[in-house]
Structures are given as structure tokens and as C-alpha cells.
């Protein structure tokens, strides 16, 4: 479940769109068993792990693939099993679409793969090298939407909205933007006394989210952080950045180290402080023509360079170079 599942589905679709013979092994069907095992004892957890291994091994024996690709949270933690796959000639890769500082399980699995793709660059590469690992490859996230599949916006038009989970930094900053009437969407917000929360207690579906994006004048894109004072300065770029850009929706994003090579200031407007965010909200709410021009620039760039098909091509080129 969570944000890595749409990435997995989009990546699988991109392989098919590019003409590869591929199969998407969707472990989300085991979500209920996973939750139950998490609340159970070690025997229950071991039984689930054994089941997942059998499903994986059975699929590989039947399909006989050339490549096994795991996306973040994939149950591919058995180093012995993966080593056996590699000895049989199977190429193994993993796309770690997580912040390596927050999700540290990479330390226990990265050595099991021929290439370990990630959405972070130098800092993560250094951390992996310190752990004796040299299989890092930077691969940013992407967009999986095409103009012909845009959802129709529904409901009243919103001037400004935010979509995402209530991380401490988001709770703090959005609480200070109440005077703008920000509409807040996302599971878990019902437990926070922040004005503007709409459904709050449930996960928003992807189609609902895209309708909300298209129905909003200014979409706020604030990257998550456990630090309540964090606002800008992080490195990785989240999937919402590419999705909003691909849909031609205007967004204000906190400054990210890895954003400039992906989008220019004329394609996505960024802010580095609370004061700068407020200033840009006030400006762009009253400059519709500029918003539309910037959003169109971002959409053109996305369709040209930042679809999941582009990432799969780069992924396969990297794997091809690895294999000589």
C-alpha cells in the first residue's frame, strides 16, 4: 500500500507500453494478511513471508524472466533467495523510491541487487559506499498521465489546496496559512486541529486527487519531513511534482536540491521560506495568465522528458551497460 504502489503500477504499465514482455506481480493483494501478521506473533509473520516467497518463486519458475525489478516496499529481503536467482542468470534490480534517511531498510537489501536505483544522488551514493555498496544509480520519479486521460474536475473551484499526509512540517505551515482558506485533503488530517481539512479521515483515490488538482488555482506541494521546522532544502523530488506538472496544473513547491535539472523556474515556481510562500501565494492568486503559462511550460517538459516510459528506457540502458 502507500505511495510506492502507484509507482509500481505505473512502471509496469510503462514496460508494456514500450513493448516489453512483462508481468506485474501485485503483492497488494496480501495487504490484509500483512496487517494481521504485523499485529500477530512471529509464527504468523513467518507464515506470511513463506507465502510471499512461494508466490515469487512460482512466478519466476513459470515466466522465466530475464529481469526481476522490485519497487520500494517489495518483499524482496531474502538475500539467499536473491543470490540463487542471480546465480541462475536472472538480473535483479530495485527502485528505492524512499528517503534513505527516513527508510533505512536499504542497508539490509541493497547488496542483493545488480543495480539499486534511487531518487537521491550524492548523499545516498556516499552512504551506500560507506556501507561497502557500489551499485547505486540515480533515477528520479516520473508522471504516468497523458492529456487524453485527464479526469474532469468536479465540485466547486478552489483557490488553493494541499494534498498529502500530515507530516509535522506540513501541519505547522498549513496551520499558518488558514487565512487563505486552504483546502486540505489526505488521510490522518482529522486528528489535527488545522482549518481547511476536507475529508481528513480517509485516503483520497488517485482519480479524486487528480480532479482536485485540476479544480485548484494554486496547488501547494510541500515535501514531507518529520522535522516540524523543515521547509525546503531537501534533495529528492516527490511524485506529486511530476503528476501536477504533467496535468498542466500550477504548483508552488518548496525548494529541492534535485529540482533544477528537472524543471526550471519558468516551469515550476518554488519557495524557500514561509515568508516567500505567502508572498507567492498572494501574487499568483491574482495572476491567472502567468499561472497558465507556467503550468503549460511544465506540462510540455513533463511529456517530453518525465514520463515513466522515459524512466524505463533509462533503467534498461543502465542494465544493458551493466551486462556489457
C-alpha positions as CSV (number, residue, x, y, z in Angstrom):
1,X,0.0,0.0,0.0
2,X,1.0,3.6,0.2
3,X,2.8,5.8,-2.3
4,X,5.1,3.1,-3.7
5,X,2.2,1.1,-5.1
6,X,1.2,3.6,-7.8
7,X,4.8,3.8,-8.8
8,X,4.9,0.0,-9.2
9,X,1.7,0.1,-11.3
10,X,2.9,3.0,-13.4
11,X,6.3,1.3,-14.0
12,X,4.7,-2.0,-15.0
13,X,2.4,-0.1,-17.5
14,X,5.4,1.7,-18.9
15,X,7.2,-1.6,-19.7
16,X,4.1,-2.8,-21.5
17,X,3.7,0.5,-23.4
18,X,7.2,0.1,-24.6
19,X,6.6,-3.4,-25.9
20,X,8.4,-5.4,-23.3
21,X,7.0,-8.8,-22.3
22,X,6.4,-8.2,-18.6
23,X,4.3,-9.4,-15.7
24,X,3.3,-7.3,-12.7
25,X,3.3,-9.3,-9.5
26,X,0.9,-7.3,-7.3
27,X,1.6,-8.1,-3.7
28,X,-1.0,-5.5,-2.6
29,X,-3.5,-8.4,-2.6
30,X,-1.8,-9.5,0.6
31,X,-2.3,-6.2,2.4
32,X,-4.9,-7.5,4.9
33,X,-2.7,-10.5,5.8
34,X,0.3,-8.2,6.2
35,X,-1.6,-6.0,8.7
36,X,-2.8,-9.0,10.5
37,X,0.7,-10.5,10.7
38,X,2.1,-7.2,11.9
39,X,-0.2,-7.4,14.9
40,X,0.4,-11.1,15.4
41,X,3.2,-13.3,16.7
42,X,6.4,-14.4,15.0
43,X,4.8,-17.6,13.7
44,X,2.2,-15.6,11.9
45,X,4.8,-13.3,10.4
46,X,7.0,-16.2,9.3
47,X,4.0,-17.9,7.6
48,X,3.2,-14.7,5.6
49,X,6.8,-14.4,4.5
50,X,6.9,-18.0,3.4
51,X,3.7,-17.5,1.4
52,X,5.1,-14.4,-0.4
53,X,8.3,-16.3,-1.2
54,X,6.3,-19.2,-2.7
55,X,4.3,-16.8,-4.9
56,X,7.5,-15.2,-6.1
57,X,9.4,-18.4,-6.8
58,X,6.4,-19.9,-8.6
59,X,6.0,-16.9,-10.9
60,X,9.7,-16.9,-11.7
61,X,9.8,-20.6,-12.5
62,X,6.8,-20.3,-14.8
63,X,7.7,-17.0,-16.5
64,X,11.5,-17.4,-16.6
65,X,12.2,-13.7,-16.8
66,X,15.4,-12.0,-17.7
67,X,14.9,-9.3,-15.1
68,X,13.4,-9.1,-11.6
69,X,12.6,-5.5,-10.7
70,X,11.4,-4.6,-7.2
71,X,9.8,-1.3,-6.2
72,X,10.1,0.2,-2.7
73,X,8.4,-2.0,-0.1
74,X,8.5,-5.1,-2.3
75,X,9.0,-8.2,-0.2
76,X,12.5,-8.9,-1.6
77,X,14.6,-9.2,1.5
78,X,15.8,-12.8,1.4
79,X,19.4,-12.4,0.4
80,X,19.9,-16.2,0.0
81,X,17.0,-16.5,-2.4
82,X,18.1,-13.4,-4.5
83,X,21.6,-14.8,-4.6
84,X,20.3,-18.0,-6.1
85,X,18.3,-16.0,-8.7
86,X,21.4,-14.2,-9.7
87,X,23.5,-17.3,-10.0
88,X,20.8,-18.7,-12.4
89,X,21.4,-15.7,-14.7
90,X,18.5,-13.5,-13.5
91,X,19.3,-9.8,-13.4
92,X,18.0,-8.2,-10.2
93,X,17.2,-4.5,-9.7
94,X,15.4,-2.4,-7.2
95,X,13.9,1.1,-7.4
96,X,14.1,2.6,-3.9
97,X,11.6,5.5,-4.1
98,X,12.1,6.4,-0.5
99,X,14.1,9.0,1.5
100,X,17.2,6.9,2.6
101,X,17.5,8.9,5.8
102,X,13.9,8.0,6.9
103,X,13.6,4.5,5.5
104,X,16.8,2.7,6.3
105,X,16.0,-0.8,5.3
106,X,18.1,-0.3,2.2
107,X,21.1,-1.2,4.4
108,X,19.8,-4.8,4.6
109,X,18.8,-5.3,1.0
110,X,20.8,-3.2,-1.4
111,X,23.7,-5.7,-1.7
112,X,21.2,-8.3,-3.2
113,X,20.7,-6.4,-6.4
114,X,22.8,-5.8,-9.5
115,X,21.6,-2.1,-9.6
116,X,19.9,-0.2,-6.8
117,X,18.0,2.7,-8.4
118,X,17.1,5.6,-6.1
119,X,15.5,9.1,-6.2
120,X,18.5,10.6,-4.4
121,X,22.0,11.2,-5.6
122,X,25.4,12.1,-4.0
123,X,24.4,11.8,-0.3
124,X,22.8,8.4,-0.8
125,X,25.7,7.3,-3.0
126,X,28.1,8.2,-0.3
127,X,26.1,6.4,2.4
128,X,26.0,3.3,0.2
129,X,29.7,3.5,-0.5
130,X,30.4,3.8,3.3
131,X,28.3,0.6,3.6
132,X,30.5,-1.1,1.0
133,X,28.0,-0.9,-1.8
134,X,28.7,0.4,-5.3
135,X,25.5,-0.4,-7.2
136,X,23.8,2.9,-6.8
137,X,22.1,4.6,-9.8
138,X,20.1,7.8,-9.6
139,X,16.6,7.6,-11.2
140,X,14.0,10.3,-10.4
141,X,10.3,9.7,-10.2
142,X,8.0,10.5,-13.1
143,X,4.5,11.1,-14.4
144,X,2.1,8.4,-15.7
145,X,-0.7,10.6,-17.1
146,X,-1.3,11.6,-20.6
147,X,-3.6,14.6,-21.7
148,X,-6.2,12.3,-23.2
149,X,-6.8,10.6,-19.9
150,X,-7.4,13.7,-17.7
151,X,-10.3,13.4,-15.3
152,X,-13.0,16.0,-15.4
153,X,-12.8,18.3,-12.4
154,X,-15.9,18.2,-10.2
155,X,-17.2,20.2,-7.3
156,X,-16.6,23.9,-6.5
157,X,-13.5,25.7,-7.8
158,X,-10.8,26.1,-5.1
159,X,-8.3,28.9,-5.0
160,X,-5.6,26.9,-3.1
161,X,-5.4,23.3,-1.9
162,X,-3.0,20.8,-0.5
163,X,-2.9,17.0,-0.9
164,X,-0.8,14.7,1.3
165,X,-0.3,13.1,4.7
166,X,0.0,15.2,7.9
167,X,3.8,15.2,8.5
168,X,4.9,17.6,11.3
169,X,6.3,20.2,8.9
170,X,3.1,20.3,6.8
171,X,0.8,20.6,9.9
172,X,2.8,23.6,11.1
173,X,3.0,25.5,7.9
174,X,-0.6,24.8,6.7
175,X,-1.9,25.9,10.1
176,X,-0.3,29.3,9.5
177,X,-1.9,29.6,6.1
178,X,-5.5,29.4,7.4
179,X,-6.3,33.0,6.2
180,X,-6.0,31.9,2.6
181,X,-8.8,29.3,3.0
182,X,-6.5,26.4,2.0
183,X,-8.4,23.2,1.4
184,X,-6.5,20.2,2.9
185,X,-7.0,16.6,1.6
186,X,-5.5,13.4,2.9
187,X,-5.8,10.6,5.4
188,X,-5.0,11.4,9.0
189,X,-5.7,15.1,9.0
190,X,-8.9,14.6,11.1
191,X,-6.6,14.2,14.2
192,X,-5.0,17.7,13.6
193,X,-6.8,21.0,14.5
194,X,-5.9,22.7,11.3
195,X,-8.6,24.8,9.5
196,X,-9.5,23.7,6.0
197,X,-9.4,19.9,6.4
198,X,-11.9,18.4,4.0
199,X,-12.4,14.6,4.3
200,X,-9.4,14.1,6.6
201,X,-10.2,10.6,7.8
202,X,-9.7,8.6,4.6
203,X,-7.3,8.0,1.8
204,X,-8.1,10.1,-1.4
205,X,-8.2,7.9,-4.5
206,X,-6.0,8.8,-7.4
207,X,-8.9,9.9,-9.6
208,X,-10.2,12.1,-6.8
209,X,-6.8,13.6,-6.3
210,X,-6.4,14.4,-10.0
211,X,-9.8,16.0,-10.1
212,X,-8.9,18.2,-7.1
213,X,-5.6,19.2,-8.7
214,X,-7.4,20.3,-11.9
215,X,-10.0,22.2,-9.9
216,X,-7.4,24.2,-8.0
217,X,-5.9,27.5,-9.0
218,X,-2.7,27.1,-6.8
219,X,-1.7,23.6,-5.7
220,X,0.7,23.6,-2.8
221,X,3.4,20.9,-3.0
222,X,5.2,20.7,0.4
223,X,7.6,17.8,0.7
224,X,7.2,15.7,3.9
225,X,9.6,15.9,6.8
226,X,9.5,14.7,10.5
227,X,11.1,18.0,11.4
228,X,8.3,20.5,12.0
229,X,10.5,23.4,11.1
230,X,11.6,21.9,7.7
231,X,10.6,23.9,4.6
232,X,12.7,23.5,1.5
233,X,16.3,22.4,1.3
234,X,15.7,18.7,0.9
235,X,17.1,16.7,-2.1
236,X,14.6,14.2,-3.6
237,X,11.6,15.3,-5.7
238,X,8.2,13.7,-4.9
239,X,5.8,12.0,-7.4
240,X,3.3,14.8,-6.9
241,X,5.6,17.2,-8.6
242,X,5.6,15.3,-11.8
243,X,1.9,14.5,-11.7
244,X,0.8,18.1,-11.2
245,X,3.2,19.2,-13.9
246,X,2.1,16.5,-16.3
247,X,-1.6,17.5,-15.9
248,X,-0.8,21.2,-16.5
249,X,-1.7,22.2,-13.0
250,X,0.0,25.2,-11.4
251,X,2.0,24.4,-8.3
252,X,4.1,26.1,-5.7
253,X,6.9,23.8,-4.4
254,X,9.4,24.0,-1.6
255,X,13.0,24.3,-2.9
256,X,14.6,20.9,-3.6
257,X,18.3,20.3,-4.5
258,X,17.4,17.9,-7.3
259,X,14.6,20.0,-8.9
260,X,16.6,22.5,-11.1
261,X,17.9,19.9,-13.6
262,X,14.3,18.6,-13.9
263,X,12.3,21.8,-14.1
264,X,13.2,25.5,-14.5
265,X,11.7,28.4,-12.6
266,X,9.6,29.1,-15.7
267,X,8.1,25.6,-15.3
268,X,7.6,25.2,-11.6
269,X,7.7,28.1,-9.1
270,X,9.5,27.4,-5.8
271,X,9.8,28.9,-2.4
272,X,12.4,28.6,0.3
273,X,10.7,30.1,3.4
274,X,7.3,30.7,4.9
275,X,7.5,34.4,4.0
276,X,8.4,33.6,0.4
277,X,5.5,31.1,0.2
278,X,3.0,33.7,1.5
279,X,4.3,36.3,-1.0
280,X,4.0,33.9,-3.9
281,X,0.5,32.7,-2.9
282,X,-0.7,36.3,-2.8
283,X,0.9,37.1,-6.2
284,X,-0.1,34.1,-8.2
285,X,-3.7,34.0,-6.9
286,X,-4.1,37.3,-8.8
287,X,-2.1,36.5,-11.9
288,X,-4.1,33.8,-13.8
289,X,-2.3,34.3,-17.1
290,X,1.1,33.8,-15.6
291,X,-0.1,30.6,-13.8
292,X,-1.4,29.1,-17.0
293,X,1.8,29.9,-18.9
294,X,4.0,28.4,-16.3
295,X,1.8,25.3,-15.9
296,X,1.8,24.8,-19.7
297,X,5.6,25.0,-19.7
298,X,5.8,22.3,-17.0
299,X,3.4,20.1,-18.9
300,X,5.4,20.3,-22.1
301,X,8.6,19.5,-20.3
302,X,7.0,16.5,-18.5
303,X,5.5,14.9,-21.6
304,X,8.9,15.4,-23.3
305,X,11.2,14.1,-20.6
306,X,9.5,12.9,-17.4
307,X,7.0,10.0,-18.2
308,X,7.5,6.6,-16.7
309,X,8.4,5.4,-20.2
310,X,11.4,7.7,-20.1
311,X,12.5,6.2,-16.8
312,X,12.1,2.6,-18.0
313,X,14.2,3.4,-21.1
314,X,17.0,4.8,-18.8
315,X,16.6,1.9,-16.5
316,X,17.1,-0.6,-19.3
317,X,20.0,1.3,-20.8
318,X,21.7,1.2,-17.4
319,X,21.1,-2.5,-17.1
320,X,22.3,-3.1,-20.6
321,X,25.6,-1.3,-19.8
322,X,25.9,-3.4,-16.7
323,X,25.6,-6.6,-18.8
324,X,28.0,-5.3,-21.4
